[in-house]
């Protein structure tokens, strides 16, 4: 009788320890997954900011009589197997339209000066081939070129 009681008590003890260990493993894996998502989301925000600043730098040093940049695409860390992709679209407003710009938003000004402003839309997406929850960040900025 004592042997049977000891065996049942040992089985109950093993089941209790197993369920506690299973709960700890589940909580740890959930925490790791959430930490990775927060890291990727923060990284996507920073890439959106840096892509926008890169586009602003490119349009400020551009000669609009020769070219009219309207889109930039950047990949992080590289274009082959990227983790995040940033697409920056630029629309120009106002002033005298340069010959190189043909599909932009324009309102001719009376003084005949150049471009008045640029609307910069930055969209950062995670790679759909990765086994992670998709990350999408959108940022809209206006800038005087």
DSSP file (Angstrom, degrees, kcal/mol; ACC not computed):
  #  RESIDUE AA STRUCTURE BP1 BP2  ACC     N-H-->O    O-->H-N    N-H-->O    O-->H-N    TCO  KAPPA ALPHA  PHI   PSI    X-CA   Y-CA   Z-CA
    1    1 A X     >        0   0    0      0, 0.0     4,-2.1     0, 0.0     5,-0.2   0.000 360.0 360.0 360.0 -42.4    0.0    0.0    0.0
    2    2 A X  H  >  +     0   0    0      1,-0.2     4,-2.4     2,-0.2     5,-0.2   0.890 360.0  53.7 -65.4 -37.8    2.8    2.4    0.8
    3    3 A X  H  > S+     0   0    0      2,-0.2     4,-2.0     1,-0.2    -1,-0.2   0.887 109.3  48.2 -63.5 -40.1    4.6    1.6   -2.4
    4    4 A X  H  > S+     0   0    0      2,-0.2     4,-2.3     1,-0.2    -1,-0.2   0.899 111.8  49.2 -67.2 -41.3    1.5    2.4   -4.5
    5    5 A X  H  X S+     0   0    0     -4,-2.1     4,-2.4     2,-0.2    -2,-0.2   0.905 111.1  49.7 -65.2 -41.3    0.9    5.7   -2.6
    6    6 A X  H  X S+     0   0    0     -4,-2.4     4,-2.3     2,-0.2    -1,-0.2   0.891 110.6  50.9 -63.7 -40.0    4.6    6.7   -3.1
    7    7 A X  H  X S+     0   0    0     -4,-2.0     4,-2.1     2,-0.2    -2,-0.2   0.920 111.7  46.3 -64.7 -44.2    4.3    5.9   -6.8
    8    8 A X  H  X S+     0   0    0     -4,-2.3     4,-2.3     2,-0.2    -2,-0.2   0.906 112.8  50.5 -64.5 -42.0    1.1    8.0   -7.2
    9    9 A X  H  X S+     0   0    0     -4,-2.4     4,-2.1     1,-0.2    -2,-0.2   0.881 110.2  50.2 -63.8 -39.0    2.7   10.9   -5.2
   10   10 A X  H  X S+     0   0    0     -4,-2.3     4,-2.4     2,-0.2    -2,-0.2   0.894 110.5  49.5 -66.3 -40.3    5.8   10.7   -7.5
   11   11 A X  H  X S+     0   0    0     -4,-2.1     4,-2.4     2,-0.2    -2,-0.2   0.917 111.6  48.4 -65.7 -43.3    3.7   10.9  -10.6
   12   12 A X  H  X S+     0   0    0     -4,-2.3     4,-2.2     2,-0.2    -2,-0.2   0.901 111.9  50.2 -62.8 -41.4    1.7   13.9   -9.3
   13   13 A X  H  X S+     0   0    0     -4,-2.1     4,-2.4     2,-0.2    -2,-0.2   0.919 110.9  48.5 -63.5 -44.5    5.0   15.6   -8.4
   14   14 A X  H  X S+     0   0    0     -4,-2.4     4,-2.4     1,-0.2    -2,-0.2   0.899 111.6  50.0 -63.8 -40.9    6.5   15.0  -11.9
   15   15 A X  H  X S+     0   0    0     -4,-2.4     4,-2.3     2,-0.2    -1,-0.2   0.895 110.9  49.3 -64.1 -40.2    3.3   16.3  -13.6
   16   16 A X  H  X S+     0   0    0     -4,-2.2     4,-1.9     2,-0.2    -2,-0.2   0.933 113.1  45.7 -65.8 -45.5    3.3   19.4  -11.4
   17   17 A X  H  X S+     0   0    0     -4,-2.4     4,-2.4     1,-0.2    -2,-0.2   0.896 112.8  52.1 -64.0 -39.9    7.0   20.2  -12.2
   18   18 A X  H  X S+     0   0    0     -4,-2.4     4,-2.4     1,-0.2    -2,-0.2   0.898 109.2  48.5 -63.9 -41.7    6.4   19.4  -15.9
   19   19 A X  H  X S+     0   0    0     -4,-2.3     4,-2.0     2,-0.2    -1,-0.2   0.885 111.9  49.4 -68.4 -36.5    3.5   21.8  -16.1
   20   20 A X  H  X S+     0   0    0     -4,-1.9     4,-2.1     2,-0.2    -2,-0.2   0.927 112.2  48.1 -65.1 -44.5    5.5   24.6  -14.4
   21   21 A X  H  X S+     0   0    0     -4,-2.4     4,-2.3     1,-0.2    -2,-0.2   0.896 110.4  52.1 -63.2 -40.5    8.4   24.0  -16.8
   22   22 A X  H  X S+     0   0    0     -4,-2.4     4,-2.2     1,-0.2    -1,-0.2   0.902 109.3  49.5 -63.2 -41.4    6.1   24.1  -19.8
   23   23 A X  H  X S+     0   0    0     -4,-2.0     4,-2.3     2,-0.2    -1,-0.2   0.897 110.4  50.6 -64.0 -40.6    4.6   27.4  -18.7
   24   24 A X  H  X S+     0   0    0     -4,-2.1     4,-2.3     2,-0.2    -2,-0.2   0.917 110.8  48.6 -64.4 -43.0    8.0   28.9  -18.2
   25   25 A X  H  X S+     0   0    0     -4,-2.3     4,-2.3     2,-0.2    -2,-0.2   0.900 111.7  49.9 -63.7 -41.2    9.1   27.9  -21.7
   26   26 A X  H  X S+     0   0    0     -4,-2.2     4,-2.0     2,-0.2    -2,-0.2   0.917 111.7  47.6 -64.1 -44.2    5.9   29.3  -23.2
   27   27 A X  H  X S+     0   0    0     -4,-2.3     4,-2.3     1,-0.2    -2,-0.2   0.907 112.0  50.6 -64.3 -41.9    6.4   32.6  -21.4
   28   28 A X  H  X S+     0   0    0     -4,-2.3     4,-2.3     1,-0.2    -2,-0.2   0.918 110.7  47.7 -63.4 -43.8   10.0   32.8  -22.5
   29   29 A X  H  X S+     0   0    0     -4,-2.3     4,-2.1     1,-0.2    -1,-0.2   0.878 112.3  49.8 -67.3 -36.2    9.3   32.1  -26.2
   30   30 A X  H  X S+     0   0    0     -4,-2.0     4,-2.3     2,-0.2    -1,-0.2   0.907 111.2  49.4 -65.7 -41.6    6.5   34.7  -26.2
   31   31 A X  H  X S+     0   0    0     -4,-2.3     4,-2.3     2,-0.2    -2,-0.2   0.902 110.7  49.6 -64.8 -41.6    8.8   37.3  -24.6
   32   32 A X  H  X S+     0   0    0     -4,-2.3     4,-2.3     2,-0.2    -1,-0.2   0.912 111.2  49.6 -63.8 -42.6   11.6   36.6  -27.1
   33   33 A X  H  X S+     0   0    0     -4,-2.1     4,-2.0     1,-0.2    -2,-0.2   0.911 112.0  47.6 -63.1 -42.9    9.1   37.0  -30.0
   34   34 A X  H  X S+     0   0    0     -4,-2.3     4,-2.4     2,-0.2    -1,-0.2   0.887 110.6  52.1 -65.8 -38.7    7.7   40.3  -28.7
   35   35 A X  H  X S+     0   0    0     -4,-2.3     4,-2.2     1,-0.2    -2,-0.2   0.910 109.4  49.5 -64.0 -42.0   11.3   41.6  -28.1
   36   36 A X  H  X S+     0   0    0     -4,-2.3     4,-2.5     2,-0.2    -2,-0.2   0.900 111.2  49.6 -63.4 -40.5   12.2   40.8  -31.7
   37   37 A X  H  X S+     0   0    0     -4,-2.0     4,-2.5     2,-0.2    -2,-0.2   0.914 110.9  48.9 -65.5 -42.5    9.1   42.5  -33.0
   38   38 A X  H  X S+     0   0    0     -4,-2.4     4,-2.4     2,-0.2    -1,-0.2   0.900 112.0  49.5 -63.4 -40.0    9.8   45.6  -31.0
   39   39 A X  H  X S+     0   0    0     -4,-2.2     4,-2.4     2,-0.2    -2,-0.2   0.934 112.5  46.6 -64.1 -46.3   13.4   45.7  -32.2
   40   40 A X  H  X S+     0   0    0     -4,-2.5     4,-2.2     1,-0.2    -2,-0.2   0.886 112.5  50.5 -64.6 -38.6   12.3   45.3  -35.9
   41   41 A X  H  X S+     0   0    0     -4,-2.5     4,-2.0     2,-0.2    -1,-0.2   0.912 111.7  47.3 -65.5 -42.9    9.6   48.0  -35.5
   42   42 A X  H  X S+     0   0    0     -4,-2.4     4,-2.0     1,-0.2    -2,-0.2   0.897 112.0  50.7 -64.4 -39.6   12.1   50.4  -34.0
   43   43 A X  H  X S+     0   0    0     -4,-2.4     4,-2.2     1,-0.2    -2,-0.2   0.888 108.0  52.7 -65.3 -38.9   14.6   49.7  -36.7
   44   44 A X  H  X S+     0   0    0     -4,-2.2     4,-2.1     2,-0.2    -1,-0.2   0.887 107.9  51.5 -64.3 -39.0   11.9   50.3  -39.4
   45   45 A X  H  X S+     0   0    0     -4,-2.0     4,-2.0     2,-0.2    -2,-0.2   0.922 110.9  47.6 -62.3 -44.0   11.2   53.7  -37.8
   46   46 A X  H  X S+     0   0    0     -4,-2.0     4,-2.5     1,-0.2    -2,-0.2   0.874 110.7  51.2 -66.2 -37.0   14.9   54.6  -37.9
   47   47 A X  H  X S+     0   0    0     -4,-2.2     4,-2.6     2,-0.2    -1,-0.2   0.868 107.6  53.9 -68.1 -35.6   15.2   53.5  -41.5
   48   48 A X  H  X S+     0   0    0     -4,-2.1     4,-1.9     2,-0.2    -2,-0.2   0.916 111.0  46.0 -62.8 -42.5   12.2   55.6  -42.5
   49   49 A X  H  X S+     0   0    0     -4,-2.0     4,-2.3     2,-0.2    -2,-0.2   0.941 115.2  45.2 -65.3 -47.3   13.8   58.7  -40.9
   50   50 A X  H  X S+     0   0    0     -4,-2.5     4,-2.2     1,-0.2    -2,-0.2   0.862 111.8  52.3 -68.9 -34.1   17.2   58.0  -42.6
   51   51 A X  H  X S+     0   0    0     -4,-2.6     4,-2.2     2,-0.2    -1,-0.2   0.903 110.3  49.0 -65.4 -40.5   15.6   57.3  -46.0
   52   52 A X  H  X S+     0   0    0     -4,-1.9     4,-2.3    -5,-0.2    -2,-0.2   0.918 112.1  48.0 -64.1 -43.6   13.7   60.5  -45.8
   53   53 A X  H  X S+     0   0    0     -4,-2.3     4,-2.3     1,-0.2    -2,-0.2   0.877 110.5  52.2 -65.3 -37.1   16.9   62.4  -44.9
   54   54 A X  H  X S+     0   0    0     -4,-2.2     4,-2.1     2,-0.2    -1,-0.2   0.904 109.9  48.7 -63.9 -41.7   18.7   60.7  -47.7
   55   55 A X  H  X S+     0   0    0     -4,-2.2     4,-2.4     2,-0.2     5,-0.2   0.901 110.5  51.0 -65.3 -40.9   16.0   61.7  -50.2
   56   56 A X  H  X S+     0   0    0     -4,-2.3     4,-2.0     1,-0.2    -2,-0.2   0.923 110.5  49.2 -62.1 -43.9   16.1   65.3  -49.0
   57   57 A X  H  X S+     0   0    0     -4,-2.3     4,-1.4     1,-0.2    -1,-0.2   0.896 111.3  50.5 -62.2 -39.8   19.9   65.4  -49.4
   58   58 A X  H  < S+     0   0    0     -4,-2.1    -2,-0.2     1,-0.2    -1,-0.2   0.898 112.5  44.3 -67.1 -40.5   19.6   64.0  -52.9
   59   59 A X  H >< S+     0   0    0     -4,-2.4     3,-0.6     1,-0.2    -1,-0.2   0.812 109.8  56.6 -76.9 -26.0   17.0   66.6  -54.0
   60   60 A X  H 3< S+     0   0    0     -4,-2.0    -1,-0.2     1,-0.2    -2,-0.2   0.810 112.7  40.5 -73.2 -27.7   18.8   69.5  -52.5
   61   61 A X  T 3< S+     0   0    0     -4,-1.4    -1,-0.2    -5,-0.2     2,-0.2   0.335  95.8 111.1 -98.7   8.5   22.0   68.8  -54.4
   62   62 A X    <   -     0   0    0     -3,-0.6     2,-0.8    -4,-0.2    -3,-0.0  -0.563  65.5-136.5 -84.9 144.6   20.1   67.9  -57.6
   63   63 A X    >>  -     0   0    0     -2,-0.2     4,-2.0     1,-0.1     3,-1.7  -0.893  15.3-161.2 -96.1 106.8   20.2   70.1  -60.8
   64   64 A X  T 34 S+     0   0    0     -2,-0.8    36,-0.6     1,-0.3    37,-0.2   0.618  84.9  66.6 -71.5 -11.8   16.6   70.1  -61.8
   65   65 A X  T 34 S+     0   0    0      1,-0.1    -1,-0.3    34,-0.1     3,-0.1   0.734 112.1  34.1 -75.7 -20.7   17.4   71.2  -65.4
   66   66 A X  T <4 S-     0   0    0     -3,-1.7     2,-0.3     1,-0.3    -2,-0.2   0.821 130.6  -0.4-100.7 -40.2   19.1   67.8  -65.9
   67   67 A X     <  -     0   0    0     -4,-2.0    -1,-0.3     2,-0.0     2,-0.3  -0.972  47.1-151.4-149.5 162.0   17.0   65.4  -63.8
   68   68 A X        -     0   0    0     32,-0.3    34,-0.1    -2,-0.3     2,-0.1  -0.758  22.1-150.6-137.0  86.6   14.0   65.3  -61.6
   69   69 A X        +     0   0    0     -2,-0.3     3,-0.1     1,-0.2    -7,-0.0  -0.359  25.2 164.8 -64.8 133.0   14.3   62.5  -59.0
   70   70 A X        +     0   0    0      1,-0.3    20,-2.9    -2,-0.1     2,-0.3   0.514  59.1  30.5-125.1 -10.7   10.9   61.1  -58.0
   71   71 A X  E     -A   89   0A   0     18,-0.2     2,-0.4     2,-0.0    -1,-0.3  -0.973  51.1-175.1-154.8 138.1   11.6   57.8  -56.3
   72   72 A X  E     -A   88   0A   0     16,-2.4    16,-3.3    -2,-0.3     2,-0.4  -0.990   8.8-162.4-128.6 139.1   14.4   56.2  -54.2
   73   73 A X  E     -A   87   0A   0     -2,-0.4     2,-0.4    14,-0.2    14,-0.2  -0.989   9.3-178.4-124.3 129.0   14.5   52.6  -53.0
   74   74 A X  E     -A   86   0A   0     12,-2.9    12,-3.3    -2,-0.4     2,-0.4  -0.960   9.7-155.7-126.3 144.6   16.8   51.4  -50.2
   75   75 A X  E     -A   85   0A   0     -2,-0.4     2,-0.4    10,-0.2    10,-0.2  -0.931  18.9-119.2-119.8 142.9   17.3   47.9  -48.8
   76   76 A X  E    S-A   84   0A   0      8,-2.8     7,-3.4    -2,-0.4     8,-2.1  -0.995  90.8  -8.8-124.6 129.2   18.5   46.9  -45.3
   77   77 A X  S    S-     0   0    0     -2,-0.4     2,-0.3     5,-0.3     5,-0.1  -0.969 134.6 -29.7 -81.7 -24.3   21.0   45.3  -44.9
   78   78 A X        -     0   0    0     -2,-0.1    -2,-0.2     3,-0.1     5,-0.1  -0.964  54.3-110.1-150.7 168.1   21.4   44.5  -48.7
   79   79 A X  S    S+     0   0    0     -2,-0.3     3,-0.4    -4,-0.2    -3,-0.1   0.713 106.6  63.3 -76.6 -19.5   19.2   44.1  -51.7
   80   80 A X  S    S+     0   0    0      1,-0.2     2,-0.2    -5,-0.1    -1,-0.2   0.976 125.9   4.2 -69.2 -56.1   19.7   40.3  -52.1
   81   81 A X  S    S-     0   0    0     -6,-0.0    -1,-0.2    46,-0.0    -2,-0.1  -0.572  89.5-179.8-129.2  68.2   18.2   39.1  -48.9
   82   82 A X        -     0   0    0     -3,-0.4    -5,-0.3    -2,-0.2     3,-0.1  -0.273  27.5-163.2 -74.0 154.6   16.8   42.3  -47.3
   83   83 A X  S    S+     0   0    0     -7,-3.4    44,-1.9     1,-0.4     2,-0.4   0.749  82.4  22.2 -98.9 -39.6   15.1   42.5  -44.0
   84   84 A X  E     -AB  76 126A   0     -8,-2.1    -8,-2.8    42,-0.2     2,-0.4  -0.989  65.8-159.9-132.6 140.8   13.5   45.9  -44.6
   85   85 A X  E     -AB  75 125A   0     40,-3.0    40,-2.6    -2,-0.4     2,-0.5  -0.978   6.1-161.7-122.0 131.2   12.8   47.8  -47.8
   86   86 A X  E     -AB  74 124A   0    -12,-3.3   -12,-2.9    -2,-0.4     2,-0.5  -0.958   4.8-172.4-117.1 126.0   12.3   51.6  -47.9
   87   87 A X  E     -AB  73 123A   0     36,-2.6    36,-2.3    -2,-0.5     2,-0.5  -0.976   5.0-166.3-118.8 120.6   10.6   53.3  -50.9
   88   88 A X  E     -AB  72 122A   0    -16,-3.3   -16,-2.4    -2,-0.5     2,-0.4  -0.933   2.9-168.4-110.1 121.2   10.6   57.1  -50.9
   89   89 A X  E     -AB  71 121A   0     32,-2.9    32,-2.9    -2,-0.5     2,-0.4  -0.919   5.2-160.1-110.6 134.3    8.3   58.8  -53.4
   90   90 A X  E     - B   0 120A   0    -20,-2.9     2,-0.4    -2,-0.4    30,-0.2  -0.951   9.7-174.4-120.8 131.7    8.7   62.5  -54.1
   91   91 A X  E     - B   0 119A   0     28,-2.3    28,-3.4    -2,-0.4     2,-0.3  -0.988  17.2-144.9-120.3 133.0    6.1   64.9  -55.6
   92   92 A X  E     - B   0 118A   0     -2,-0.4    13,-0.7    26,-0.2     2,-0.4  -0.748  12.3-160.0-101.5 145.9    7.1   68.5  -56.3
   93   93 A X  E     - B   0 117A   0     24,-3.0    24,-1.8    -2,-0.3    23,-1.8  -0.968  40.7  -8.6-127.9 139.3    4.8   71.5  -55.9
   94   94 A X  S    S+     0   0    0     -2,-0.4    22,-0.3    21,-0.2    14,-0.2   0.240  77.8  67.0  78.4 169.6    4.8   75.0  -57.3
   95   95 A X  S    S-     0   0    0     12,-0.8     2,-0.4    20,-0.2    19,-0.3  -0.156  94.7 -27.6  77.7-170.3    7.1   77.2  -59.3
   96   96 A X        -     0   0    0     17,-3.8     2,-0.4    12,-0.2    19,-0.1  -0.692  68.8-121.1 -83.0 127.7    8.2   76.9  -62.9
   97   97 A X        -     0   0    0     -2,-0.4    -2,-0.1    17,-0.1    -1,-0.1  -0.557  23.1-133.3 -74.6 121.2    8.3   73.3  -64.0
   98   98 A X    >   -     0   0    0     -2,-0.4     3,-1.1     1,-0.1   -33,-0.1  -0.333  22.0-113.9 -66.1 157.2   11.7   72.1  -65.2
   99   99 A X  T 3  S+     0   0    0      1,-0.2    -1,-0.1   -34,-0.1   -34,-0.1   0.810 113.9  58.0 -62.8 -31.0   11.8   70.2  -68.5
  100  100 A X  T 3  S+     0   0    0    -36,-0.6     2,-0.6   -33,-0.1   -32,-0.3   0.672  92.7  76.4 -77.2 -16.3   12.9   67.0  -66.7
  101  101 A X    <   +     0   0    0     -3,-1.1     3,-0.1   -37,-0.2    -1,-0.1  -0.849  46.8 145.1 -99.3 116.8    9.8   66.9  -64.5
  102  102 A X        +     0   0    0     -2,-0.6    -1,-0.2   -34,-0.1    -2,-0.1   0.630  65.0  47.9-124.9 -19.7    6.7   65.7  -66.2
  103  103 A X  S    S+     0   0    0      2,-0.1     2,-0.2     0, 0.0    -1,-0.1  -0.233  88.0 108.4-116.8  45.0    4.6   63.7  -63.8
  104  104 A X  S    S-     0   0    0    -13,-0.1     2,-0.5    -3,-0.1   -11,-0.1  -0.620  76.4 -95.0-115.4 173.9    4.6   65.9  -60.8
  105  105 A X        +     0   0    0    -13,-0.7     2,-0.4    -2,-0.2   -11,-0.1  -0.799  52.7 176.9 -89.1 124.3    2.1   68.2  -59.1
  106  106 A X        +     0   0    0     -2,-0.5     2,-0.3   -13,-0.2   -13,-0.1  -0.974  30.4 177.2-135.3 145.9    2.4   71.8  -60.4
  107  107 A X        -     0   0    0     -2,-0.4   -12,-0.8   -12,-0.2     2,-0.1  -0.891  37.3-128.2-138.7 110.7    0.9   75.1  -60.0
  108  108 A X        -     0   0    0     -2,-0.3     2,-0.2   -14,-0.2   -12,-0.2  -0.336  20.7-141.1 -62.9 132.3    2.8   77.7  -62.0
  109  109 A X    >   -     0   0    0      4,-0.3     3,-0.7     1,-0.1    -1,-0.1  -0.630  12.2-127.8 -92.6 156.2    3.8   80.8  -60.0
  110  110 A X  T 3  S+     0   0    0     -2,-0.2    -1,-0.1     1,-0.2    -2,-0.0   0.773 105.7  59.2 -74.7 -26.4    3.6   84.2  -61.4
  111  111 A X  T 3  S-     0   0    0      1,-0.1    -1,-0.2     2,-0.0    -3,-0.0   0.620 101.8-131.0 -81.6  -9.4    7.2   85.1  -60.5
  112  112 A X    <   +     0   0    0     -3,-0.7    -2,-0.1     1,-0.2   -16,-0.1   0.656  53.4 148.6  75.0  15.7    8.6   82.2  -62.6
  113  113 A X        -     0   0    0      1,-0.1   -17,-3.8   -18,-0.1    -4,-0.3  -0.199  47.3 -92.3 -77.9 176.5   10.8   80.9  -59.8
  114  114 A X  S    S-     0   0    0    -19,-0.3    -1,-0.1     1,-0.2   -17,-0.1   0.283  70.5 -30.7 -74.1-159.6   11.7   77.2  -59.3
  115  115 A X        -     0   0    0    -20,-0.2   -20,-0.2     1,-0.1   -21,-0.2  -0.274  47.7-163.1 -61.1 137.1   10.2   74.5  -57.2
  116  116 A X        -     0   0    0    -23,-1.8     2,-0.3     1,-0.3   -22,-0.2   0.845  63.2 -11.9 -91.7 -39.5    8.5   75.7  -54.0
  117  117 A X  E     -B   93   0A   0    -24,-1.8   -24,-3.0    27,-0.2     2,-0.4  -0.979  52.8-138.1-157.8 164.4    8.1   72.5  -52.0
  118  118 A X  E     -BC  92 143A   0     25,-2.6    25,-2.3    -2,-0.3     2,-0.6  -0.996  10.2-146.7-130.8 137.1    8.4   68.7  -52.1
  119  119 A X  E     -BC  91 142A   0    -28,-3.4   -28,-2.3    -2,-0.4     2,-0.6  -0.920  19.5-163.3-101.5 121.7    6.1   66.2  -50.6
  120  120 A X  E     -BC  90 141A   0     21,-3.8    21,-2.9    -2,-0.6     2,-0.6  -0.924   7.0-170.5-113.3 119.2    8.1   63.1  -49.5
  121  121 A X  E     -BC  89 140A   0    -32,-2.9   -32,-2.9    -2,-0.6     2,-0.5  -0.944   5.7-168.8-111.3 118.4    6.3   59.9  -48.8
  122  122 A X  E     -BC  88 139A   0     17,-3.5    17,-2.7    -2,-0.6     2,-0.5  -0.917   4.0-174.8-110.2 129.1    8.4   57.1  -47.2
  123  123 A X  E     -BC  87 138A   0    -36,-2.3   -36,-2.6    -2,-0.5     2,-0.5  -0.985   3.2-168.7-126.1 121.0    7.1   53.6  -46.9
  124  124 A X  E     +BC  86 137A   0     13,-3.0    13,-2.6    -2,-0.5     2,-0.3  -0.945  10.4 178.0-112.5 126.1    9.1   50.9  -45.0
  125  125 A X  E     -BC  85 136A   0    -40,-2.6   -40,-3.0    -2,-0.5    11,-0.2  -0.942  25.6-124.0-125.5 146.8    8.0   47.2  -45.4
  126  126 A X  E     -B   84   0A   0      9,-1.7     2,-0.3    -2,-0.3   -42,-0.2  -0.515  45.2 -86.6 -82.2 159.6    9.5   44.1  -44.0
  127  127 A X    >   -     0   0    0    -44,-1.9     3,-1.3    -2,-0.2     5,-0.3  -0.505  31.4-148.4 -67.2 123.2   10.5   41.2  -46.3
  128  128 A X  T 3  S+     0   0    0     -2,-0.3    -1,-0.2     1,-0.2     4,-0.1   0.692  93.7  65.3 -69.3 -15.4    7.4   39.1  -46.9
  129  129 A X  T 3  S+     0   0    0      2,-0.1    -1,-0.2     0, 0.0     2,-0.2   0.654  83.7  91.5 -80.0 -14.8    9.6   36.0  -47.3
  130  130 A X  S <  S-     0   0    0     -3,-1.3     2,-1.6   -47,-0.1     4,-0.0  -0.518  85.9-121.0 -78.8 149.3   10.7   36.2  -43.7
  131  131 A X  S    S+     0   0    0     -2,-0.2     2,-0.3     2,-0.0    -1,-0.1  -0.415  76.8 104.2 -89.3  61.7    8.8   34.2  -41.1
  132  132 A X  S    S-     0   0    0     -2,-1.6     2,-0.3    -5,-0.3     3,-0.1  -0.881  84.1 -85.5-132.7 165.0    7.9   37.3  -39.0
  133  133 A X        -     0   0    0     -2,-0.3    -2,-0.0     1,-0.1    -3,-0.0  -0.585  61.0-101.5 -68.8 130.8    4.9   39.4  -38.5
  134  134 A X        -     0   0    0     -2,-0.3     2,-0.5    -6,-0.1    -1,-0.1  -0.222  33.0-152.8 -59.9 142.4    4.9   42.1  -41.2
  135  135 A X        +     0   0    0     -3,-0.1    -9,-1.7   -95,-0.0     2,-0.4  -0.977  15.1 178.1-117.3 127.8    6.1   45.6  -40.3
  136  136 A X  E     +C  125   0A   0     -2,-0.5     2,-0.4   -11,-0.2   -11,-0.2  -0.989   1.2 179.1-132.5 122.6    4.8   48.6  -42.3
  137  137 A X  E     -C  124   0A   0    -13,-2.6   -13,-3.0    -2,-0.4     2,-0.4  -0.984   5.5-169.1-123.7 133.2    5.8   52.2  -41.5
  138  138 A X  E     +C  123   0A   0     -2,-0.4     2,-0.4   -15,-0.2   -15,-0.2  -0.980   6.0 178.5-123.9 136.2    4.6   55.2  -43.4
  139  139 A X  E     -C  122   0A   0    -17,-2.7   -17,-3.5    -2,-0.4     2,-0.4  -0.995   8.7-165.4-139.3 129.1    6.0   58.7  -43.0
  140  140 A X  E     +C  121   0A   0     -2,-0.4     2,-0.3   -19,-0.2   -19,-0.2  -0.967  15.5 171.3-118.7 130.5    5.0   61.8  -45.0
  141  141 A X  E     -C  120   0A   0    -21,-2.9   -21,-3.8    -2,-0.4     2,-0.4  -0.964  22.9-145.1-136.1 148.9    7.2   65.0  -44.9
  142  142 A X  E     +C  119   0A   0     -2,-0.3     2,-0.3   -23,-0.2   -23,-0.2  -0.918  24.1 175.3-112.4 147.8    7.2   68.3  -46.7
  143  143 A X  E     -C  118   0A   0    -25,-2.3   -25,-2.6    -2,-0.4     2,-0.6  -0.998  33.1-126.4-151.2 142.9   10.5   70.0  -47.6
  144  144 A X              0   0    0     -2,-0.3   -27,-0.2   -27,-0.2   -28,-0.1  -0.832 360.0 360.0 -87.2 122.2   11.7   73.1  -49.5
  145  145 A X              0   0    0     -2,-0.6    -1,-0.1   -30,-0.0   -28,-0.1   0.512 360.0 360.0 -72.5 360.0   14.3   71.9  -52.0
